[in-house]
Structure formats: structure tokens, C-alpha cells
Amino acid sequence: MTDLLADLHALQEHIDAMPAARATLIGQAREAGHTWVEIGAALGMSHVAAMKAAKPNPKPRSGATQG
């Protein structure tokens, strides 16, 4: 059972890191000359949503407890 909890914790750490990783890739795509429309299409979202995703706003997870 402990391994499952460790796996869940590791997964959550990856999920938490995704917005920053996505923002980095979006920035690289912009630097490479891709338009917001192209980036949005690649992400399955509008160009406006892609612009917002380029600036992740990390929020602390509520209810997270230790122990």
C-alpha cells in the first residue's frame, strides 16, 4: 500500500510541474516564430487560452496535509 501512496505523490508532483513546463514550451514555440493560433491549435485550445497558459499562475493545493 505504501508504494501506491508514493506513486500517487510522485504523479502529483509531475502534474504540479506541468503548467510551468507547458509555459516553457509555449515560450520556445513563440521564439521559433509560431503564432498564438498555431500554438493554441497544438494544445487544443483557443489562442487566448494559449496566451494565458504561457503565464502559469501556480496555486497551492488546498487540503493538502502531511502524514
DOTOR-775151 format. One record per atom (N, C-alpha, C): residue in one letter; x, y, z. Coordinates in steps of 0.2 Angstrom, whole numbers, padded with zeros to 4 digits, always signed. Layout:
N
aXYZ/...
***
This chain:
67
m+0004-0006+0000/m+0000+0000+0000/m+0004+0006+0000/t+0010+0006+0004/t+0014+0012+0004/t+0017+0014-0003/d+0019+0009-0007/d+0021+0010-0014/d+0016+0014-0018/l+0009+0012-0017/l+0004+0016-0021/l+0004+0023-0019/l+0004+0024-0012/l+0004+0031-0010/l+0010+0035-0012/a+0016+0032-0013/a+0022+0035-0015/a+0021+0036-0023/d+0018+0032-0026/d+0017+0033-0033/d+0012+0039-0035/l+0007+0039-0030/l+0002+0045-0031/l+0005+0051-0030/h+0010+0051-0025/h+0013+0058-0023/h+0018+0060-0029/a+0021+0055-0032/a+0026+0056-0037/a+0022+0059-0043/l+0016+0056-0045/l+0012+0058-0050/l+0009+0065-0049/q+0007+0067-0043/q+0005+0073-0041/q+0011+0078-0042/e+0017+0077-0041/e+0022+0081-0042/e+0023+0083-0049/h+0022+0078-0053/h+0023+0078-0061/h+0017+0083-0063/i+0011+0082-0061/i+0005+0086-0063/i+0006+0093-0061/d+0009+0094-0055/d+0010+0101-0052/d+0015+0105-0057/a+0020+0101-0059/a+0025+0104-0064/a+0023+0105-0071/m+0018+0103-0073/m+0015+0103-0080/m+0014+0110-0082/p+0011+0115-0078/p+0009+0121-0081/p+0016+0125-0082/a+0021+0124-0078/a+0027+0128-0080/a+0031+0125-0086/a+0030+0118-0086/a+0034+0115-0092/a+0030+0117-0099/r+0023+0117-0098/r+0019+0120-0104/r+0021+0127-0106/a+0022+0131-0101/a+0023+0138-0102/a+0030+0139-0105/t+0035+0135-0103/t+0042+0135-0106/t+0041+0133-0113/l+0038+0127-0115/l+0037+0125-0122/l+0033+0131-0126/i+0028+0134-0123/i+0025+0139-0127/i+0030+0145-0129/g+0034+0147-0124/g+0039+0152-0125/g+0044+0150-0130/q+0046+0144-0130/q+0050+0141-0136/q+0047+0141-0143/a+0041+0140-0143/a+0037+0140-0149/a+0036+0147-0152/r+0035+0152-0147/r+0034+0159-0149/r+0041+0161-0152/e+0047+0159-0148/e+0053+0161-0150/e+0055+0158-0157/a+0052+0153-0159/a+0053+0149-0165/a+0049+0152-0171/g+0045+0157-0169/g+0041+0160-0174/g+0034+0158-0175/h+0031+0153-0170/h+0025+0151-0171/h+0020+0156-0168/t+0014+0156-0172/t+0009+0161-0169/t+0005+0158-0164/w+0001+0163-0160/w-0003+0160-0155/w-0009+0156-0157/v-0011+0157-0163/v-0016+0152-0166/v-0013+0145-0167/e-0007+0145-0170/e-0004+0138-0171/e-0003+0135-0164/i-0001+0139-0159/i+0001+0136-0153/i-0006+0133-0149/g-0011+0138-0150/g-0017+0136-0147/g-0020+0129-0150/a-0019+0129-0157/a-0022+0123-0160/a-0018+0117-0158/a-0011+0117-0157/a-0007+0112-0155/a-0009+0109-0148/l-0012+0114-0144/l-0014+0112-0137/l-0021+0111-0137/g-0025+0111-0142/g-0032+0110-0142/g-0036+0115-0138/m-0034+0122-0139/m-0037+0127-0136/m-0037+0133-0140/s-0040+0139-0138/s-0040+0145-0142/s-0033+0148-0141/h-0032+0153-0145/h-0026+0157-0145/h-0026+0161-0138/v-0032+0163-0136/v-0032+0167-0130/v-0030+0162-0124/a-0033+0156-0124/a-0031+0152-0119/a-0024+0150-0119/a-0021+0149-0125/a-0014+0148-0125/a-0010+0154-0122/m-0012+0160-0124/m-0008+0166-0121/m-0009+0165-0113/k-0014+0163-0110/k-0015+0163-0103/k-0011+0157-0100/a-0010+0152-0104/a-0006+0146-0102/a+0001+0147-0102/a+0003+0152-0106/a+0010+0154-0106/a+0013+0158-0100/k+0008+0160-0096/k+0009+0163-0089/k+0006+0159-0084/p+0009+0153-0082/p+0006+0149-0077/p+0005+0153-0070/n+0000+0152-0067/n-0001+0155-0060/n-0002+0150-0055/p+0003+0147-0053/p+0003+0141-0048/p-0001+0143-0042/k-0006+0139-0040/k-0010+0140-0034/k-0008+0134-0029/p-0007+0135-0023/p-0006+0130-0018/p-0012+0125-0018/r-0011+0119-0017/r-0017+0114-0017/r-0020+0115-0010/s-0026+0116-0010/s-0029+0116-0003/s-0031+0109-0001/g-0031+0109+0006/g-0032+0102+0009/g-0026+0098+0009/a-0021+0100+0006/a-0015+0095+0006/a-0012+0095+0014/t-0012+0089+0016/t-0009+0088+0023/t-0003+0083+0022/q+0001+0083+0027/q+0006+0079+0028/q+0005+0074+0033/g+0006+0067+0032/g+0005+0062+0037/g-0001+0058+0036/
***
